[in-house]
C-alpha cells in the first residue's frame, strides 16, 4: 500500500493555501501519475508540524503501518508536511528505508524527489538541512527584534488586568499608545490577592470572582488556571 500523507495547522489552512482538500487533490494527482495501486490517505488536520510524526494521530497510525509491513511507500506534498525537525526527518527516513519504504516528495526545492536512489537521499539531506538553517536564522532575527523593542521600552503582548490603553488612542512623544490604570480591573486583582491571603485555593478564588460578577481579561469567566496566571504575574512585579 502507498500512503498519501497530509497535514496542516489551523494557521496554515488560513494563510498559505495548503488546505487539506488542496493537499489531497495534489496527492491523488501524483498517485495517479505514478499509477500507484491501493493508495490510502493519512490526514492530520490542525496538527502542529513541531509534533513528531509518530506522535500525531494519523502520523502514528502511518508509522505503525510501516513497521508492520503494510506500507511500501509514503507520498507528501512538501517535506514540512511530515517534518519540521531535520533530525526527526532523517531518522524516520532511515528507519523507513530499513523497512523497504520509499519516501516521495512532490516538491522539494522545486523538484520531485524520492529516496529510492542515493541522489534522492542526498537531496533530502541537503534540503532538509537548508530548511532547518533558514528556520533557525528566522528565529534569531525575531529574537533580536523583540529584545531591541523591549530595550526601547515597547510593551509586547496584551496588557495585564489593571491596565488599559487610553480610549482616545492617544500616543506619547515617541508614538507609543498611552497606557492608563483600569480601576475596575485593578480592584479585581486586589480582591483576588485578598482572597488568596485569606487561605482560599485557586478554584475557590475563581468561583468567588465569578459569583461577584468580576470578569477576566477580555470579559470571560475566571478559571483556576487564569487566576493562577494573573497572580503569578503580580508576584513577578514585586
Secondary structure, DSSP 8 states (H G I E B T S, - for coil): -EEEEEEE-HHHHHHTS--HHHHHHHHHHHHHHTT-SSEEEEEEET--TTS-GGGSHHHHHHHHHHHTT--SEEEEEEHHHH-S-HHHHHHHHHHHHHTT-EEEEEEETTEEEETTSHHHHHHHHHHHHHHHHHHHHHHHHHHHHHHHHHHTT---S---TTEEE-TT--B-TTS-B-EEE-HHHHHHHHHHHHHHHTT--HHHHHHHHHHTT---TTS----HHHHHHHHHHHHHH-
